[in-house]
Amino acid sequence: MEKDLSKTPNPGIIGVRRELCLGCGVCAQACHRGAISFPWGWAEIDQSRCTSCGLCLQVCPQGAIVERVPVSSPALRAEIKELRGRAEDVIARIERLSGVG
């Protein structure tokens, strides 16, 4: 079941991963604010018109539309530390199961 992002307040900034964008226009058709254009063959988002509703995120067949959420340096460091710990735990489990280490 898809989440209805249009009713969820979104603190992020919607952006485009140019290397993934095919310029198909599906995102622009879904945008009710007319915030998406294709001046150079890939999607460009006018942040002054974008409400971050997320509809373009849902319809992009390439996953080229992404949400960029601002985060503080301490919060980012804490997240990285947590992810490192989880990765180390997974590696240790794999090593135990395979008899390595």
C-alpha positions in Angstrom: 0.0 0.0 0.0 1.5 3.4 -1.0 1.7 6.1 1.5 -0.2 9.3 0.6 2.6 11.8 0.9 0.3 14.7 -0.2 -1.3 14.8 3.3 2.0 14.5 5.2 4.0 17.6 6.2 7.4 17.2 4.6 10.4 19.1 6.0 12.6 17.9 3.1 13.7 19.5 -0.1 12.7 17.7 -3.2 15.6 17.3 -5.7 16.6 15.5 -8.9 19.3 12.9 -9.4 20.2 14.0 -12.9 22.1 10.8 -13.7 18.9 8.9 -13.2 16.4 11.3 -14.9 15.3 10.3 -18.4 13.3 13.4 -18.9 10.0 11.4 -19.4 7.9 14.1 -17.8 5.8 11.9 -15.6 6.8 13.9 -12.5 5.8 17.2 -14.2 2.4 15.8 -15.1 1.8 14.8 -11.4 2.9 18.2 -10.0 -0.2 20.3 -9.3 2.0 23.4 -8.7 3.8 23.4 -12.0 7.1 23.3 -10.2 8.9 20.9 -12.5 10.3 21.8 -15.9 12.9 20.3 -18.3 15.1 23.2 -19.5 18.2 20.9 -20.1 16.5 17.6 -20.8 16.2 16.5 -17.2 13.8 17.6 -14.4 14.4 20.8 -12.6 12.4 21.7 -9.6 11.4 25.3 -8.8 11.7 25.3 -5.0 9.6 28.5 -4.8 6.7 26.6 -6.3 7.3 23.2 -4.8 5.3 22.3 -1.6 7.2 19.1 -1.0 4.0 17.1 -1.3 5.9 14.1 -2.6 3.7 13.2 -5.6 6.6 13.4 -8.0 8.5 11.0 -5.7 5.8 8.5 -6.0 5.4 8.6 -9.8 9.0 8.8 -11.0 9.7 5.4 -12.7 13.5 5.9 -12.3 13.6 7.0 -8.7 15.3 10.2 -9.9 13.2 12.4 -7.7 14.6 12.3 -4.1 13.9 14.0 -0.8 16.8 15.8 0.8 16.2 16.3 4.5 18.4 18.8 6.3 20.1 17.3 9.3 22.5 18.7 11.9 26.1 17.5 12.1 25.7 15.9 15.6 22.6 14.1 14.4 24.4 12.8 11.3 27.3 11.6 13.4 25.0 9.8 15.8 23.2 8.1 12.8 26.5 7.1 11.3 27.7 5.7 14.6 24.5 3.7 15.0 24.7 2.3 11.4 28.4 1.4 11.9 27.4 -0.6 15.0 24.6 -2.4 13.2 27.0 -3.2 10.3 29.6 -4.6 12.6 26.9 -6.7 14.3 25.8 -8.1 11.0 29.4 -8.9 9.9 30.1 -10.6 13.3 27.0 -12.8 12.8 28.0 -13.7 9.3 31.4 -14.6 10.4 30.0 -16.8 13.3 27.7 -18.5 10.9 30.4 -19.2 8.3 33.0 -20.2 10.8 35.3 -17.3 9.9 37.0 -15.1 12.6 
